[in-house]
């Protein structure tokens, strides 16, 4: 007999550990850090006038905010463990599936 304790997670509970805004460390490293790096590189490109840098910082903050917003949004309010990106992939796969059509017989009187 196996005397180890078993843990069961219900379907509506996410098994990952949230670090920031419901995002796991893996999601932050995959999505947010590259967006921040691209923003910093964008700010480093010339021109280096004060107004140009302010505009670049504003654009970078908007892009980073959009990335965080898209990743952390939940399309289904009753299921907080469903994220937008997997939900959109699931919908796309569902729309690409082979459709079944049934032909009905015509009844004449």
ABEGO torsion letter per residue (X at the ends): XBABBBBBBBAABBABBBABGGBBAAAAAAAAAAAAAAAAAAAABOBABAAAAAAAAAAAAAAAAAAAAAAABBABAABAABBAAAAAAAAAAAAABBBBBBBBBBBBX
